Amino acid sequence: MTRPTRRQLICALALALPAAWAQAQAWPAKPIRIVVPFAAGGTTDILARALAPELQKALGQPVVVDNKPGAGGNLGAAEVAKSPADGYTLLMGTVGTHGINAALYPKLPYDPVKDFVPVTLVAGVPNVLVFNPAKAEQLGIKNVADLIRYARANPGKLNMASSGNGTSIHLSGELFKSMTGTYMVHFPYRGSGPALIDLLGGSMDLMFDNLPSSMQHIKAGKLKALAVTSGVRSQALPEVPTIAEAGPVKGYEASSWFGLLAPAGTPMEIVNRVQQETAKALASPALKERLQSQGAIPSGNTSAEFARLIDSETKKWAQVVKVSGAKVD
């Protein structure tokens, strides 16, 4: 077999580059899909649906949110990883799909690093420890210290809901259990939405939910907020203490983040365009205020900055999984 000459390779590359550039320049020419790897009603879904109309206006094409829940976000993430790298399928990834799951699951159906190109961090949020108010009153749980005392005296009698195995909601609870010497039964759901239904209904007792998806229920008095999981109090709920100060559980901190990712190989011209339009949308007063009122901290950083965050978070959560002894249920 005759090998191509250096001149032939240069010519082939010269022909390919304009074609790739033309593809990026023509994008978008059809609807764009944002895959949310969890059920409707959770923070991942809330953020995607808040951002989609803004991107639609900026890009001139429909932007559709597609919920693909299951396996702690792994099913939806795997679908995007296997999609064409043409900018028409994006993932609203999370700290679970791209920070935790690599350490928690023995085998993933995707590679969080090799199969994706980070686009931009959409928002970071604290989690919030919420309790069913009627159950809290029944058990005499008014704060985190009460919760710890009750859980230590009654191992396995509290039901802890989560949005799925490997999510920050799950790991926030596991870290709390390991640091307080308590045992609560974990019930993983296919997203915060379904978990909240049972928490509000009383079949679940507590949850370390992402703040935006619980905020409306906290304000309505339907959920009792005991503490936030971040290192500092949330501006959206300034009266609610952190777990570290309320427990006190010294050194406890576990927050969440959500960001757009594209299949590996997506042209950087497209990646940069989505990043820039997302950043503009998140900086607009209306959307910024809307997200902040729900407890989210909008970002819109660059692809490279988001990649560095993913790398550092993967290392951090690997340690949390190890220390907490968390397992896939």
C-alpha positions, 0 to 999 in steps of 0.5 A, a space after each residue: 500500500 502506497 503511503 500518501 506524500 507530505 504534499 498530499 496530506 497537506 492538500 487533503 487537510 487544506 480541503 478539509 478545513 474549509 469544509 469544517 469551517 463552513 459547517 460551523 459557520 452554517 450552524 445552527 440550521 435546525 433545532 438544538 436538543 439539550 438532554 437533561 439526564 434526570 426527570 422533570 422538576 429537578 434543578 437540572 431541568 429547571 436550569 435547562 428550561 430557563 436557559 433554552 428560550 434565551 438560547 433560542 432567541 440568540 441562535 434563531 432555532 428551536 432549543 428543545 429540552 429532552 429529559 432522559 432520566 436513569 442510572 444517576 444521570 448515566 443514561 442521558 450522558 451516554 446518549 449524548 456521548 454517542 451523538 453526532 458531534 455537530 452541535 445539535 445535541 448538548 448535555 446539561 451535565 452535573 457534578 454527578 455525571 461529570 464529577 462523582 459517577 466515575 468514582 462511584 460506578 465500577 463501569 460507566 457507559 461513557 468517559 466523562 473526559 474523553 467523550 465530551 468537550 466542556 462548553 460552559 458552567 451554567 450555575 453552581 448551587 448549594 444543596 439544602 437539607 429539607 425535612 417533611 414538616 409534619 414528620 419533623 414536628 412528630 419526631 421533635 426535630 427542629 434543627 440539625 442537632 436534633 436530627 443527629 440525636 434522633 438518627 443516632 438513637 434510631 438507626 435506619 428509621 429515617 428515609 432519605 430520598 435522593 435524585 439518584 445514585 451518584 448525584 450530589 444529593 445522594 453524596 451530600 447525605 452519605 457524607 453527612 451520615 459518615 461524619 455524624 455516625 448516623 444511618 438513614 435508609 437511602 431511596 434513590 429516585 430518577 430525579 429530584 421531581 419524583 423524590 420531592 413528591 414523596 417527600 412532600 407526601 410523607 413517605 420520605 422523611 428528608 432530602 439533601 436537595 439542590 436548593 432551586 428545586 426545593 425553594 418554592 416548597 420551602 417558601 410555601 412552608 411545605 418543606 422545613 429547611 434545616 441547613 444548607 450544605 455550602 461553606 457559607 449561607 445562601 443569599 437566597 435563604 440567609 436565615 438558614 444556617 450551614 450544616 457546619 455551623 448548625 450541627 455542628 459538623 465541622 468541615 462539612 461542605 458539599 455543593 452542586 453545579 450544572 453545565 453544558 457539554 457537547 460530544 467530543 469532536 464538536 467544532 470549537 467554533 460551535 462550542 465557543 458560540 454556545 458558550 458566548 450566548 449562554 454567558 450573555 443570557 446568564 448575565 441578563 438582569 432578568 435571568 440572573 435575578 430569576 436564578 439567584 432568587 432560587 438559590 443558583 449562582 449563574 456562571 457562563 465561564 469559558 470551555 477551558 475554565 469549565 474543564 479545569 473545574 471538572 478536573 478538580 471536582 472529579 478529584 474532590 468527589 473521589 475522596 468524598 466517595 472513599 471517605 463516606 463509603 458510598 455505594 450504588 444501591 
